[in-house]
Amino acid sequence: MAKGLFITLEGVEGSGKTTQAAILGDMLRQTGRRVTVTHEPGGTRAGETIRAIFLDPAVSLDVAAELLLVLADRAQHVREKLRPAIARGEIVISDRYSDSTTAYQGYGRGFDLKLLGELNRLASDGMTPDLTIVLDLQVEKGLERTRARARGTGRGSDRFEGERAEFHRKVRDGFLAIAKAEPERVIVLDADRPIEIVSAEIRRAVDDLIKRLCP
């Protein structure tokens, strides 16, 4: 059986994670790979219920409550979906994972990073991505994209899209700090370029990973 791999895409709002995850999944399937594309929060039946609460700006949440919701979502996601898929030899691509919790609830909300690291390990059952791709983008450009998307779909901004730019700058700083601390796992790509250029760079990084871990 082929070895499973775990790849995550991270970044600020509007950086193109969902689009790039779908493109990467399609490209890998075309080479005969078995692929699961998923997302957080969500990705399971329980997770989608949590996601609805987590992102709803009309629901008031304390920082600790917000954090515990996303951790509960991850615990279910890992055990119900991620581990089984990797055990089957699939390549799992997740649009957000534990680095988002560190960036948003840690750097953005100011939750203690050491304690957050321990909680992340508990929720993820120690499951770490083989490769994390941070799609980096100026906060203002990302928010402009999300607002345009919201107008196009007729929905309002979610809990995080509606935050001030300063919050999102802290989140971006968090992602860049993670990448600096773990360069062997995390790469940063400029997301302010045409989709096809970014997807080609992602594909090269993933091909290198496959050659290294699945010769």
C-alpha positions in Angstrom: 0.0 0.0 0.0 1.2 3.5 -0.9 2.3 5.7 2.0 -0.3 8.4 3.0 0.7 12.0 3.2 -0.8 15.0 5.0 -0.6 18.4 3.4 -2.2 21.6 4.8 -2.9 25.0 3.2 -2.9 28.0 5.5 -3.1 31.8 5.2 -5.1 34.9 6.0 -8.7 35.5 4.7 -8.9 35.7 1.0 -5.5 34.1 0.3 -7.0 31.4 -2.0 -6.6 28.3 0.2 -9.9 26.7 -0.8 -9.3 27.2 -4.5 -5.7 25.9 -4.4 -6.7 22.9 -2.3 -9.3 21.9 -4.9 -6.8 22.4 -7.8 -4.1 20.4 -6.1 -6.5 17.6 -5.4 -7.6 17.4 -9.0 -4.0 17.5 -10.3 -3.0 14.6 -8.0 -6.0 12.5 -8.9 -5.0 12.9 -12.6 -1.7 11.1 -11.7 -3.6 8.2 -10.2 -3.2 9.2 -6.5 -6.0 8.7 -4.1 -6.8 12.0 -2.5 -9.1 13.4 0.2 -9.6 17.2 0.2 -11.1 18.5 3.4 -11.3 21.7 5.6 -11.4 23.1 9.1 -13.6 23.9 10.8 -15.8 21.3 9.4 -15.0 18.2 7.4 -17.2 15.9 9.4 -20.9 15.9 10.3 -20.1 17.1 13.8 -17.6 19.6 12.5 -20.1 21.3 10.2 -22.4 21.9 13.1 -19.5 23.3 15.1 -18.5 25.4 12.1 -21.9 27.0 11.9 -21.6 28.3 15.5 -17.9 29.1 15.2 -18.2 31.4 12.2 -21.6 33.0 13.1 -20.9 36.6 14.1 -24.4 36.8 15.7 -23.3 34.2 18.3 -21.2 35.8 21.1 -18.2 33.7 22.0 -15.5 34.2 24.7 -12.0 33.6 23.4 -11.7 30.4 25.4 -15.1 29.2 24.1 -14.0 30.0 20.5 -10.8 28.1 21.0 -12.5 25.0 22.5 -15.0 24.8 19.7 -12.3 24.7 17.0 -10.3 22.2 19.1 -13.3 19.9 19.4 -13.8 20.1 15.6 -10.1 19.1 15.1 -10.3 16.2 17.5 -13.3 14.8 15.6 -11.7 15.6 12.2 -8.5 13.8 13.0 -10.0 10.6 14.4 -12.9 10.3 12.0 -11.5 11.5 8.7 -7.8 12.3 8.6 -6.1 9.3 10.2 -8.3 6.7 8.4 -7.6 8.3 5.0 -3.8 8.4 5.6 -4.0 4.8 6.9 -5.5 3.9 3.5 -2.5 5.4 1.8 -4.3 8.6 0.6 -2.9 12.1 0.2 -4.9 14.3 2.5 -5.2 18.0 1.7 -6.7 20.2 4.4 -7.8 23.8 4.0 -6.6 24.9 7.5 -5.4 22.9 10.4 -3.7 23.5 13.7 -1.5 26.4 12.5 -4.7 28.4 11.9 -5.5 28.0 15.6 -2.1 29.2 16.6 -2.3 32.2 14.2 -6.0 33.2 14.9 -6.5 32.3 18.5 -2.9 32.7 19.6 -1.4 35.6 17.7 -4.8 37.2 16.8 -6.7 36.8 20.0 -3.7 36.7 22.3 -4.3 33.3 23.9 -1.2 31.9 25.6 0.9 30.3 22.9 2.5 27.6 25.2 -0.8 26.4 26.5 -2.3 26.6 23.0 0.5 24.4 21.7 -0.4 21.7 24.3 -4.1 21.9 23.5 -3.4 21.7 19.8 -1.3 18.5 20.4 -4.2 17.0 22.4 -6.8 17.8 19.8 -4.7 16.7 16.9 -3.6 13.5 18.6 0.0 14.4 17.7 -0.8 14.4 14.0 1.5 16.8 12.2 1.4 17.8 8.5 4.2 16.5 6.2 4.0 19.8 4.4 2.3 23.1 5.2 1.9 25.8 2.5 1.2 29.3 3.8 -0.3 31.4 1.1 0.9 34.9 2.1 -1.1 38.0 1.1 -1.3 41.6 2.3 -4.2 41.8 4.7 -6.0 44.6 2.9 -5.9 42.6 -0.4 -7.3 39.5 1.2 -10.1 41.4 2.9 -11.0 43.0 -0.4 -11.3 39.6 -2.0 -13.5 38.2 0.8 -15.8 41.2 0.7 -16.2 40.9 -3.0 -17.0 37.2 -2.6 -19.5 38.0 0.1 -21.3 40.5 -2.1 -21.3 38.0 -5.0 -23.0 35.4 -2.9 -25.3 37.7 -1.0 -24.1 36.7 2.4 -22.6 38.8 5.2 -19.1 38.6 6.6 -18.4 35.7 9.0 -16.9 36.1 12.5 -13.3 36.5 11.2 -13.9 38.3 7.9 -15.6 41.1 9.9 -12.6 41.7 12.2 -10.5 44.8 11.9 -7.4 44.8 9.7 -5.2 45.0 12.8 -6.5 41.6 13.9 -5.7 40.1 10.5 -2.2 41.7 10.5 -1.5 39.8 13.8 -2.8 36.6 12.2 -0.5 37.1 9.2 2.4 37.7 11.5 1.5 34.5 13.3 1.7 32.4 10.1 5.0 34.0 9.2 6.4 33.3 12.6 5.4 29.7 12.4 7.1 29.4 9.0 10.3 30.9 10.4 10.3 28.6 13.3 9.6 25.4 11.2 11.2 25.9 7.8 11.5 22.1 7.3 7.7 21.7 7.3 6.4 25.1 6.3 6.9 27.0 3.1 5.5 30.5 2.3 4.3 31.4 -1.2 3.2 34.8 -2.5 -0.5 34.5 -3.1 -0.8 37.9 -4.8 -0.2 36.4 -8.2 -2.4 34.6 -10.8 -4.0 31.4 -9.6 -2.1 29.2 -12.2 1.3 30.5 -11.1 0.6 29.8 -7.4 -0.8 26.4 -8.2 2.3 25.5 -10.3 4.5 26.3 -7.3 2.4 24.3 -5.0 2.5 21.4 -7.3 6.3 21.5 -7.5 6.5 21.6 -3.7 4.2 18.6 -3.4 6.0 16.7 -6.1 9.3 17.2 -4.2 7.5 15.9 -1.0 6.3 12.8 -2.8 9.7 12.0 -4.2 11.2 12.4 -0.8 8.7 10.5 1.3 7.1 8.1 -1.3 9.9 7.1 -3.7 
